[in-house]
Amino acid sequence: MPRRGLVGSLVVVALVALVLPAAPSYADGKRGPHIDARSPGKPAAAAAQTKTIIVTFDSGKSNPRRAARSAVARAAAGVAGAAITKVEPITDDTVAVTLDTPLGAAQQARLTDQVEDMAGVASAEASMVFHPTATNDTYYSYLWNLKSGSANGVDAEGAWPTSDGSGAIVGVVDTGITAHPDLTGSDSSIVGGNVVAGYDFISDTSLSGDEDGRDPDPTDPGDYCTEDGTASSWHGTHVAGTIAAIRDNSRGVVGVAPGAKVQPLRALGNCGGATEDLVAAMRWGAGLEVSGTTPDATPVDVLNLSLGGRSATCPASIQDAIDDVVAAGVTVVVAAGNADEELAGWAPANCAKVIRVTASTYEGARAGYSNYGTTAFPATIAAPGGSADSGSDPTDWIASTWNDGTTTAGNPDYAWMAGTSMATPHVSAVVAMLKALDPTLTTAQLTALMTDTATPLSTSCTATKCGAGIVDAAAAVQAEAAALQPGVTISGAVRVGGQLTASVTPASAAATATYQWLRDGAEVGRATDSTYTPAAEELGTTISVRAVLTVDAIPTTVEATAGTVAPGTFSYSVRPYATGTFRVGRTVRANTGTWSPEPATYSYRWFRGSKAIKHATKATYRLRKADRHKKVRVRVTVSLDAYTTTAKKSVAKKVR
C-alpha cells in the first residue's frame, strides 16, 4: 500500500540478488550469498603473465648478457615466437631477459624448462609480482576491490601507509546497523570499535520495524517488506563494513578506510524510506539543527547515500539539505542507481553538489546494471560494485559485513552484494582518507583529486557516462600528501627594485617560519624577513630563500629559487609634459614628470606630428614657422644603472 511521504519509494539502490535478471532492478530487495569459510577464495587478479625470465648460470660468466640472450632466444622462438627487447645483468651469473610478448603460465613453464636444459644454466624462472601482506583478516583473499594486486580495485592497501582515514567520520544514511565484531568489536553492541553513536530518524512507525519513532538507537531491526515478500537486506551493515571494517583483527574483512569511523544514520526501514527522514538524517549527521533531537556530538566529514528513488528532478527539500551540509563542510557521495538508465531520472543522484558514483566490475568495465551520466547530469567517478551479470561468480561481487537473519536480526555474518550501493562506500572511504590528511578539503577539491588520479575503465566509456575512471585510493592519497609537504614559494618580479615575497606552502604547514635570503647561494646579511628587494648591484645574480618551518616543535628546512635578477623597470606617477605658449617664435620647455625610482639621467627629443625634429634634443625648443598649425610634443627618456631605459611622450599641443 502506498504510504504518504515516500519518494517512490526512497529505497536501497544496491541489492542485487544471487539469481539475477539480465538487467537487475534498482531495489531487488533479495539477500546476497553469505561467504563460505571453506571456500578457497578468489585470487586478487587473473593468473599472472610475465615478459621477463630470470636466468642463473652455474658459475659466473665473462659476458652474462650474451649468454642469457642466447639461451632465452633459442627457447622463446620455439615456445612463443617472442623477441627479446631487453637484457639486464643482475650479477655476473644472474640475468633478467625481457620479451616483447607476455607469456601465460603454460608458456612460462615450457620456456623455463627448455632454458634449464641448456648447458651451464642452473635455473630459469618467470619474474613474479609481489605485493605487501597488508592484513591478517580471514577473508582478505576475497577483497579484490581494495587490494594492491587487483588491477580494477581501488588500491586501498597502497594508501594505508599514508592515510587509512584515521580521524574522519563517514555518515551512513541507510537501514541502520547491526552489532558486528568486525565493526564494533562486539556482537552485542552497535557502538564501539569503528562505529560512533548515530540516530534513528524513521518517524513513521509503520516503516520503522522497531515500533517507535525517532530516537538515538539506529539499530537495524530488519527492513523486510511484507508488501513484496523481500527479506531483510542488512544493507547498512554491509555498506558500513565496506567503509571501515576493522583491520588486522584476525577475522572477516577489512574496510577501504579501516582507520575511519562510521556513524549509522537510519533513514530506510520496511519497504523503503521517506524524504523527511532522509533530510533529517543528512542535516543531523552534518551537525545541523534538527527539531526534537540533541545535536550530533560527532558530526561527520562525508555522507554516504547508497540509496535512491525515481524522480524526474531532485526534490527541493533534499537539495536544500545538500546545500546546507555542503556549506557546513560535509561532502555528499551518492549512488547512481541500478536500473541501467540515465541517472538524471533518479534522486538524489540528480541533485547538485554531490559526487555521483557508477559501478564497475571485477573486469574493470561499467556494470551492466549501473545507471549512467548525461551531459546535464554527468557521472563523477566509478568504483567496484561487482560483476552482477546473470550467472556471474559471486566472488566477483563485494564482500563485507552482514547478518544472517531472514527478517529479524540473527548472527553476525559476511556476504557478497553487488550494485552501485556497494560502489559508493568505496568513494566515501577515499574521501575519508583525504579528509584525514586535510579536513579543509572542499567537495570540488576532493572531486579533482579523485578524478585526476582515477584508473581508466577497461572498456571505452566516456567520463560523462561513467565518470573519470575507477577511484584509486593510493594515487589520490599520495597526490594530496605530496601537496601537503611543507615547502616555500616565492612570488613577485625577480628584478632590481622588485619586491619578492616568500610564502609557506601549504598555508597551514608551519606553526612558525623563519627566512634567510641568499644571493648566488650565499646568505645576504640581515635579509631575514619574508620579503626581499634586489638591489642594483644584484643584477644578474640568482636569488633564493631558505625557510625553516617548525611544526609540533619539529623543524624542517626547505628552499626555493626565485631566479636571476633582471634589470629594474621605471614607473611614473606624472607623465612628461611641455609648458609655455605654443606660438611660432616662442620657446617651450619639457617637464620630466615624476618617476620611480628617480632616474640618473634624462634626455629629450621633440616631435612635429610623428616625425622627430632635427637637432631638437634639449629640454627647451623654440617653435618655428614649420611648426605652425602642427602638433608638437616632447619625448623624455630616463636612465639609471641596472634599470631598463624607458621613454614617454608628452601630450601633443597645436602650434598657432
N, C-alpha and C positions, 0 to 999 in steps of 0.2 A: 504494500500500500504506500502511495506517495506520502511523504512527511513534509510539513511546512518547513522552509528554511534550507532544504537540501539543495546543493548545487549539482543537480543532475545525475548521480549524487557525487559529492566530493569523496570519491573512494580511492583506494590504493591503486596505483597505476601499474604495479610491477609483478604481480603474482602470475607467473606462467607455469602451468601445471606440468606434471611428469608426462602425461599424454597430451600432445599439443596439436591444435589445428594448424593449417598452413600459415595462417596469419592470426596469432594469438590475440584475444580480446584485451582491452585495456584493464579489465578488472575481473580476470578469470575467477579469482577467489579460491582456487584449489591449492592445496599444500604442495610443496616440493618434496622430493625424497629425502629421507634422513641419510646421514653418512654412515656407512657400514665400516666399523673399525677393522674388520677383517679384510676389507678391500685393499689391494696393493697401492692404490693411488695412481694419479696420472703424473708423468714427468712434467717438468716446467715447460718443455718445448719438445718438438719432434726430434727423432734420432739425429744427433749432431752430424753434420757434414764437415769436411775439412779439406783444405787445399795443401796443407803442409805436412810433410813427413820428416820425422827426426831420425837421422841415420847415425849410428855409433859404430866405429870400427874397433877391431881387436886391439889395435895399437895406433899410436899417433902417426899421422901422415904428413909428409912434407908439403903436400898440396891437397888438404882435405876437401876444399871446394870442388876441385876437378874430380876427385874420386867419388864424392857423393852425387855430383851431377851425372856422372857416367852410370852409376848404379841405378839411380831412380829413373833416368831417361829410358833405359832399356826396359825396365819393368812397366813404366807408365804407358809406353807406346802400345804394349800388348793388352793392358788392362782397361784403360780409359781413353786412349788416343789423346792424352793430355800433353801439353808442352810446359817446359819449365820456365817460370818467369823470374824467380829469384833464388839464389843460393847464398845462405848466410852461415858462415862458420861460427860455432859457439865456443869450441876448444879445438885443439889440433886433432882430436879423434871424434868429435860430435858436430854434425852439420844439420841445419834446417833447410829443406828443399821445398819451395812453394811452386805449385802447378797453377795453370790458368783455368782449371776446371775443378769444382768441388767434387769430392768423392763420397759416395754413400758408404754405409758400413760394410757391405759385401765387397765393394771395390777396394776399400781400405785394407781389408783382410787379405785379399788376393795380392795386392801390390806389396804390402809389407812382407808377406810370406816369400814372394819372389826375391825381394831385395835381401832378405835374411839368408837365402840360399846361396848368395854370391860369396865368393872367397874374400875373406878379410872383414866381413860385416858381422859385428857382434849382435846388433839389434836394429830393427826398423819399426817405428811406431807412429801412428797418426797423432798429430798435435791435438790436445784436448782443450776445452774451455772450462775454466774453473770459476766458481762463484763463492762468495763468502758464506759461511754457515751462520745464518743470522739468528735463528731461534730454535728452541727445543720443543715448540708446540707440536702436539701429536699429529695433527692433520696438516702440517705445513706443506707436505708434498702436494696437496691439492690446490694450494693457493697460487696458481699460475698468474692470477690477476695482480699480484703485488711483488712477485719475486724478480730479482735482477736477471735471472736466466731466461725469462719469458719475453720474447720479442714484442708481444702485444699486451703485456701488462703495464702497470703504472710505475714499476721500479721503485716501490716504497722502500724496499730493502736498501737501495742505494742512497736514499735520502736520510735514513735514520742516523747515520753518524753526524749529520749536520743539524737535522731537526726531526723529532718524532712527534711534534705537536705539543710538547710539554708546556703547560700554562694556558693553552687555548681551550675553549669550551664550544662544543657543537650542539645546538639545539635541534633535537629530532622531533619534528612535528609529525606525529604518526599515531599508531594504535596504543601507545604506551610501551611498557617494558615488563618482562617477566624476570624474576630472580634467576640469575645465571652466574655460576662461579667464574666464567671466563669474562664476565663484565663487571660484576660487583665483588667478586671474591667469595661469594656466598650463594647457596642455593635456597636461601630463605629471605633474603633482603634485596630490595631493588635500589638501595643506595649504598655506596661504598665502592672501593676499587676505582674503576674508571667511570663511575656514574655519580653525578651530583643530584641533589634534590630537585625534582621538577614539579609538575602540576597537571591535574586532570581538568580540562576545560569543557568537557561534554556536558552541556546544560540540560539536554532533553533526556530524561530518564529512560525513554523507550529506545534510545540509541546507546546508552552508557554501558549496559551489560552488568554494571555493578549496583544498579537500582538507586543511585544517588546522583546529585548534580555536581557542580564544580567543587573540587576540594584539592588539598595538597598531595593526594595519593594517585600518581599516574600509572598504577599497576594495570597491566593489560589483562582483563578477565576473560578475554576471547572475543573476537569480532565476528563470530559465525553469524550467518544471515539465514534466518528461517524462511525468508521470502523466496530464496532460490536454492536453499539447501547447501550452501557452501560452508565448509568447515572454517575454523579459526586459522588465521594466517600467521600469527606471531610475527607480523611484518616489522613492527618497530624494534623487536628484539634482534631480528636479522640485520636490519639497517644499522642499528647501534653497534653490532659486532663488526660489521664491515668497516666502520669508522674507527673503533677504539677497543676491540677485544684485547685483553691483557696479553702481553708478550712474555715469553720465557717463563711460563708457569707450568711447563710440562703437561699441558692439557690443551686439547681442542685447536682453535685457530688463533690468529693474531690480526688486529686491525691495521688498516693502512697507516693510521696515526696513533700508535699504541701509547704514546705519552699524553694524548689529549683526553679530555673528559667529555662525556655526553650528558645532555640534560633532556630527559624524556618530557615532552610537551604533548599530552594526549589530546587529540582532536578528532580521531577516527574511531568509531565504535561499530556496533552491529549494523551491517549493510552500508556503512559509509560515514560521512561526517558533514557537519553543517558549516556554512560560511561564517556565521557569527563565532563559532568555536575556533575555527582556523585563525580568524583575525585576532581573537583574544590571545591565542597561544603565541602567535608571532610577536605581538606587542609586549606581552609579559616577558617572554624569553629575552627580548632586547632591552629589558629594564624599563619599559614604558608603563605608564599607569593603565591598569585595567580595573574597572569598578568591581568592588566586592572582594578584591584579593589584596594580600600584603605584597609589597614589592619583591621582585626576584633578588635574592641575596647574591646570586652568582650569574649575572647577565652573560649572555653568550656572545661569541665573536662571529659565528656563522649559523644560519638557519638552514637545515636540510629539509626540503619539501619533496619527498618521494610520493607525491600524490597528485591528483588532477581530476578534472571533470570536464565534460563537453560544455563549451561556452564560446560563442562567436566573438566575444570581447572579454577583456579582463574585467571582472566585477569591480565597480568603483570602490567598494569598501575594502577589497583586497589590495587594490592598487594604492589606496590611501595608507594602508598598513605598511606596505612595502616601502613607500616613500618615507614614512616616518622611521622605520627601523634602519633603512639605509642612511638616513640623515643622522641617526644615532651611532653610526659607525659599524653596523652589522651587515654582513654580506648574505644575500639570499640565493641559494642554489636550488634549482627546480628540475624535476624530471620532465623530459619532452613528452612522454606518454607512449603507450604500446599498441597503437592501432594502425601503424604503417600509414599514417595520414599527415597532413600538414599540421604542425604544432600550433599554427595560428588559430585552430579551432578548439584549443584546449587551454583551460586556465588551471594554475597560474603560469603555465609556460608562455602564454601570450601576454603576460604583464611586462611592463617596462622595468628597467633597473635590476634585472635578475640575470643569473648565469644559467643558460639553458643547456641541459645535458642530454645528448643522444647516447644510445647503447652500441658498443662494439662487441665483436665476438672473439672467441678464442683464436680465430684465424686472422683477426685484425680488420675485419670488414664491418660495415654498418649492419647491425642485427636487422633481420627482415621484419620484425615486429615494431621496430623503433619508429616513432614519429620523427619528422624531419623539418628543417627550417625552410623558409622562403625569404625573398628579398625584404619583405615587410617585417618578418619575424625570423631573422637568421638564427640558426643554432650557434652556440658558443664553442662547445668542446665535446668530445666523446670520451667515454670511459667504459671499462669492461662491464657488460651487462649479462653476458652469457650467450652461447650459441643455441638459441632455443628453437631451432628448426625441428620439424616433425622427425622423430626418431633420433635426435641428436643424443650424444653421450652426456648424461647429467654432469660428469666431471668437467665438461666444458662450461658449466654454469658457475655461479658464485657461491662458495661455501662460507657459512657463517653461523653464528649462534641462533638458537631456535628453542622451541618447546614441543614436546611430543604429544600434547593434548589435542583431542579432536575438536572439542567445543570449548570446554573449560581447561585451565592450565593443568598440565601433567608434570613431567620431569624435564629438567634442563637437557637440551639435546643440540644437535647440529644438523643443518640441512643445506642442500643446494637450492637456489632460486635463480630465476632469470628475469630480466626486464630492465627498463630504464630506472626503476626504483633501486636496483642494485648498482647501476652505473653512477647515480647521483651521489651516494655517500663517498665514493672514491674521490670525487671532486671536492666535496665538503671537507674531507680529511686533508687533502692537499692544501686547501685554503687555511685549515687549522695549522698545518706545518709552517706555512708562510707567515701567518699571523703570530705564531710563536716567535718567529725571528723578528718581526716588526709589526706590533699591534696597530700602528698608524696607517697601514696599507689600506687604500680605498678599493672599492669594487672594481673601478676602472684599472687601477694598478695591478690588482690581483689577476684580473682577466688578461691583461697584457703579458704578465709573467707566464701564465699558463699557456696562452695561445702561441706566444713567441717560441716556447720550448717544446711544444707538443710533437708527438711522433706521428708522421703521416699514416693514414689508414692504408691497409694493404691493397685495397681496390679503389678505383677512382671514385671520388665523391667530393663535391665542391665544399668549400668552407661554409658557404651559406646553408647548404643542406645538412651537413654532418658536423659542422664545427671545424676548428683549425686542425684537428687530429686527436689522437688519444693522449690524454693528460699524462705528463711524465713528471712524477713527483721529484725524482732525483735532479733532473735538469732544472726544474723551476726553483727548487730549494737552493741549489748551488748558484743559480743566477742571482737570487736575492742575497745570498750570503756574500757573494762577491761584491755586490753593490753596497753592502753594509760594512765592508772592510774599511777601517779608518784610513783616511787619506787627506790630502790637502790639494786644493786647486788654486790657480792664480787667474784673476780677471783683470782687465784693463789693457790699454795700449802699451806695448813694450817699446817705448821711445823716450828720448830725452824730454824731461818735463811732464811725462805722462804718469798718472798715479796707478800703481799696481796694488791689488788687494788680495791677500791670502785668506782662504776660507776652508774650514774643516768640512770634510765630506765623510759620511752623511752629516747633516747638521747636528744630529743627536749623538754623534760618535764620541765626543770628548766632553768630559766634565770641565777640564781646563786645557788650555793650549798655549804654548809659548812659541815664539817665532825668532828665527835668525835668517837675515837675508845674506845671500852670497853673491860675489862678483867673480866670475871665472873660477868658481869653486872655493874661493877664499872668503872668510867671514868679513862683512862690512861692519866696522866698529859702530856700536850703538844703534844699529839698524835692527831693532827687536820689536817693532810694532807690527801690526797686521797689514799695514800699508807701507809702500816704498815708492819714492820718486827718483828715477835715474837722473844723474847729473850729466852735464855736457862732457865731462872727462870720461864718462862710461860709454860713450858712443862706440858701438862695435863689440862691446863685451857681452858676456852671457850672464843673465841674472836668474837666480833661482832662490828658493826659500826652503829652509829646514824647519819642520814643526815637530814639537814634542807634545803628543796628545796623551793625557792621563785619564784613564777610565778605571774606576774602582781601585785607585792607588797603583795601577799598573801603567807605566809609561811606554808609549810606542813612538818611535821616530820615523817620520815619513818626509819625503822631499818631492818637490815639483819644480820644473824648469819653466820660466816664463818665455825665454828665447833671447835672441840677440837684439841689443838695443839699437833702434833705428833713429835717424835724425828727428828732432822735435818739430812740431808744427806751430805756426803762429795762429792766433785768433784775434779778432778786433771787436771792440765794443762801439767804436765810432769809425766809420769808413772815411778814407781820404776825401777832401773836398777842396774846391777853389774859391777864393774870396776876391773881392774887387769889383769894379764896374766893367762889364763885358761890352766895351765900346772900342772901336778902332782907335788906336793911339794910346789907350790906357794899358797899365800893367796890372796883371792879375797874379795872385800868389797861391801856391799849393800849401794846403794844410795836411800834415801826415796822417791825421786821425789818431786813434788810440789803440795800441797793440799790446798783446800779452803773449810772451814776455816782451819787455821793451827791446826793440831792435838796436843793434850796434851801429848800423849804417842805413841811410835812406838814399835812394836815387830816384830821378824823375824823368818822365817823358810825356811831352804834350802832344795831343792828337787833334787834328781837324777832321771831324767826321770819324771815319775808321782808319785814316792814314796818319802815320807819325809825321810830325812837323820836323823838317831837317834842322839840326843843331839846337832844337828846343829841349834842352836836358838839364835846366836849372830849376830851382824852386820857384822862380818868377818867370813870367813871359809877357812881352809887350805885343799886344794884338795888332795885326797888320791888315792892310786892305784886303788881302786874300782871305781873311777870316770873316769878312762882312757877310752876314746872313748865314754863316755856317755855325755848326755846333762844335764847341771846343771843350775838351776835358783833359785832366791830367792823370797819369798812372804813377802811383807811388810803389816802389819796390823796396822791401825791407830784408835785411840780412843779419845773421848772428851765427857765430860759430856753433856747430853741432845742430843747427836748425835748417830746415828746408827753406831756401829763399822763396819769398812769396810776394806777389804783386796784386794791387787792387786799384781800379779806376774810380775816379770821382763821377758824380752825375754831370752829364754834358749840359752846357748852357749856350744859348744862341747869342751870337755877337751882333750888336747894332752898328 
